[in-house]
Amino acid sequence: MVRTAGGSNGERLRLSERDGVLPWTRHCLVCGEQNMRGFQQRSRVQGGNTVVLDYVPRETDVGWKTLVHGGISMILLDEVMTWAAMLASRRACVAVDVHTRLRAPVRVGKAVRAEGWACRVSGRMCETGGCLLDVEGQVLSETTGRYLPMPKSEFALSRDDFMTDGDSLDLGDLITEGGSHDHA
């Protein structure tokens, strides 16, 4: 089922020839293996055109007693859309802008799935879409974003932070060595 949270016609670009777990980092808030205050989650490519991340919100994610803070939904969606932009452009990317509509509350302890995809790559800009779903498939949040390549100097500093194992997709097969020129 293709959701149309962005892009001119809701189409999803092909991101990868292989499905599988994406590389992660040591320090990222969402995927950082060594970030003890972070989520320590793994994203994966599914169906060749969607980045997926499953998460069960914790008590530390609350905004109002049992409701998860809206920023948590946005963080999860940014993670999967960043990967979608990186895979579509084959370059390390960062968000330029992200627009999210929170449609229904997210509850502590209730599993959610963040899905992100690339809708269009034009020049250096990649347009993405995403949604946060509950286990029944109800859309909790919808989002669109625009991403640009990370400056080469920043990517050089960040590249060594990425990690993989024998079961994950290889970073070198997914994105090229650098991002854009440093004037981005």
N, C-alpha and C positions, 0 to 999 in steps of 0.2 A: 504494500500500500504506500503510495507516494503522497506525502503531505506537502502542501504548498505554502510554506511559511517563508516566502521570499523568492526572488528571481522573477524573470519576466513571465514564465509559464509554469513554474514549479518543477521543471525538469532537474534531474540530478546528474552531474557530470560523473564519469567513471573516475574513481580515485585510485584503484589498485587492481591488478590482475589476480592478486591473492587476498583472501580473507585471513585475518589473524590478529593477534595481540600486537599493538604498536609499541615502539620503544617508550621508555619512561625515563625520568630523571632522578637525580638524588635529592634535589631541593625544591622542586615545584610544589605549590600549595595543593594541587589536585593529585598529581602522580608521584610526587617525590618520595622515594623509598626511605630516605633518611630524615624526612620532615615529620617529626613526631607530633606536631600540631596540625598537620595537613590531613588530607583524606586518604592518601596512599592507594589510589585506585588505578586501574588499567583500562585504557580505551582499546577498542578493537575495530577493525574494518569488517563490515558485514555486508554481504551482497555486492561487494565491489564498489558501492557508491555511497555508503553511509558509515559514519564513525559513531560507535555506540559506547556508552559508559553506564553501567548499572551501579546504583548507590542506595544504601539505606541510611537516611538522615539520622544523625545522632542528637542526643540531648544538648550537646554543645552548639548545635546549629540553629537553635531556636531564636525567634524574634519575639513572639508572644506565646509564652507558656508551652503549648503543644504545637504551635505553628512554626514551621521552618522559616527563617529569615529569607526574604525574597532575593537577597544578594547571593545566597547559596545556590539557588536555581540558576542565576545569571553566571556564576562562576563555572558550574558544570556545563552549561551551554557554551560558554566561551571556550572551554577546553576542547569540546568535540568539534566546534566550528574552526578553531585554530588548526587542529589536525586536518580537517577537511580542506582548508585553504592551503596548508602545506603540501598535502598530497596532490591537490589539483594543480598547483603552480610548481611543484617540485622544489620549493624554496622554503626556508624557515620564515614564518610570518608572524606579525603582531597585529592586534586589532587597531583599526582606525576609529570605527564607531560600531556600537552594538545597540540594537533597539529591541526591548523585550516587553511583551505583554503577559502579565501574570493573570491567568484565567481562573485558576482554582487553587485553594490552599494545598500546600505540601505539609504532610504531617510527620512528626518524629516517629521513627521506627517503621514507616511504610515505604517499601521499596519503590524507587523511581528509575526510569531509564532516560538518559539524555541521548538524543540523536542529532547529528550534525551532518550537513552535506554542502557541497559546492554547487552553486547555481550557474556561475559565469566567471570566466577569467578574461579580463580585458586589459591589455597592457600589463602593468604591474599590479593592478587591483583585482582582488578575488572577492566576489559576492557570495555569501553563504546564507543558509537557512538552518533552523533547528527547532526542536521541540522537546519538552520534558513531559513524559508520560507516566501514568501510574500503571500497576500491573494489569488492569483491565483495558488499558489502551486509551484512557481518557487523557486529553491534552490538558496539562496543568499550566504550561507556559509555551509561548511561541516567540521566536526571535529571528532577527535578520542581522547580518553583520557585514562589514567590509574590512578586508585585511590587506596589508602591504608586506612585501618582503622585509625582513629584519636587516639592518645594516650589516655588511660583511664583518666588520670589526666586532660587533656584538655577538654574531653567530660564532665567530672564532672563539670567543670567551665562553660561550654556552655549550659548544659541541661536546666537550669532554664530560659534561654533566649527564649526557644521555647514557642509558643502560639498556641492555638486551640480554636475552638468554637463548638457549637452543630452540625454544618454542615460539619466540617472537619474530616479527618481521625485522629485517635489517635496515637501520637508518640510511645507510649508503645506497640502498636500493630504492628508497622512498623520496629522498630529497637530495639536491645537489650540494656541493661543498659550501657555497656561500649564498647570501641573500642578495641585497642590492648594494649599490654604492653608498658610501657613508653619508651622503647628503639627503637621505630619505626623511 
